[in-house]
């Protein structure tokens, strides 16, 4: 049982990073649909959170599994949010 609990913690940073990237995707999609200042700010806050989570993901990964996917998702959402910010200004 103890080994299982340890395994769950080991994978949790990667899971959190992927969850954060998914939440970022949802926030950016929402901002693109309703580009109000408040919604864009929420997406930017989500971006900061995802960046922190992904930065820590390798600490709990097993041979880097899952980290690349989270990083790819982050980069894609950064591009989407950047294009939205350019439209706003």
C-alpha positions as CSV (number, residue, x, y, z in Angstrom):
1,X,0.0,0.0,0.0
2,X,2.7,2.4,0.9
3,X,4.4,1.9,-2.5
4,X,1.1,2.8,-4.3
5,X,0.8,6.0,-2.3
6,X,4.3,6.9,-3.2
7,X,3.6,6.3,-6.9
8,X,0.6,8.5,-6.8
9,X,2.7,11.4,-5.4
10,X,5.4,10.7,-7.9
11,X,2.9,11.2,-10.8
12,X,1.0,14.1,-9.2
13,X,3.3,16.9,-10.4
14,X,2.9,15.7,-14.0
15,X,-0.9,15.3,-13.5
16,X,-1.1,18.7,-12.1
17,X,0.9,20.2,-15.0
18,X,-1.4,18.5,-17.5
19,X,-4.5,19.6,-15.6
20,X,-3.2,23.2,-15.5
21,X,-2.4,23.1,-19.2
22,X,-6.0,21.9,-19.9
23,X,-7.4,24.6,-17.6
24,X,-5.3,27.1,-19.5
25,X,-6.7,25.8,-22.8
26,X,-10.2,26.3,-21.5
27,X,-9.4,29.8,-20.2
28,X,-7.9,30.9,-23.5
29,X,-10.8,29.4,-25.5
30,X,-13.2,31.4,-23.2
31,X,-11.1,34.5,-23.7
32,X,-11.2,34.1,-27.5
33,X,-15.0,33.7,-27.4
34,X,-15.6,36.6,-25.0
35,X,-12.5,38.8,-25.2
36,X,-13.3,41.1,-22.2
37,X,-10.6,42.5,-20.1
38,X,-11.6,40.4,-17.1
39,X,-11.7,37.1,-19.1
40,X,-8.4,37.8,-20.7
41,X,-6.9,38.6,-17.3
42,X,-8.2,35.3,-16.0
43,X,-6.6,33.5,-18.9
44,X,-3.3,35.3,-18.2
45,X,-3.6,34.2,-14.5
46,X,-4.2,30.6,-15.7
47,X,-1.1,30.9,-17.9
48,X,1.1,31.9,-14.9
49,X,-0.3,29.0,-12.9
50,X,0.3,26.5,-15.7
51,X,3.9,27.8,-16.2
52,X,4.6,27.2,-12.5
53,X,3.0,23.7,-12.5
54,X,4.9,22.7,-15.7
55,X,8.2,24.0,-14.3
56,X,7.8,21.6,-11.4
57,X,6.5,18.7,-13.4
58,X,9.8,17.0,-14.0
59,X,10.4,16.7,-10.2
60,X,7.6,14.1,-10.0
61,X,7.9,12.5,-13.4
62,X,9.2,9.1,-14.2
63,X,11.8,9.5,-16.9
64,X,10.1,12.6,-18.1
65,X,6.9,10.9,-19.1
66,X,4.0,13.3,-19.6
67,X,6.2,16.4,-19.2
68,X,6.7,16.9,-22.9
69,X,2.9,16.9,-23.6
70,X,2.3,19.5,-20.9
71,X,5.1,21.7,-22.3
72,X,3.7,21.4,-25.8
73,X,0.2,22.3,-24.6
74,X,1.6,25.3,-22.7
75,X,3.4,26.6,-25.8
76,X,0.3,26.3,-28.0
77,X,-1.8,28.2,-25.5
78,X,0.8,30.9,-25.1
79,X,0.6,31.4,-28.9
80,X,-3.2,31.6,-28.8
81,X,-3.2,34.0,-25.9
82,X,-0.5,36.1,-27.5
83,X,-2.6,36.4,-30.7
84,X,-5.6,37.4,-28.7
85,X,-3.6,40.1,-26.9
86,X,-2.4,41.5,-30.2
87,X,-6.0,41.8,-31.4
88,X,-6.9,43.7,-28.2
89,X,-4.2,46.3,-28.5
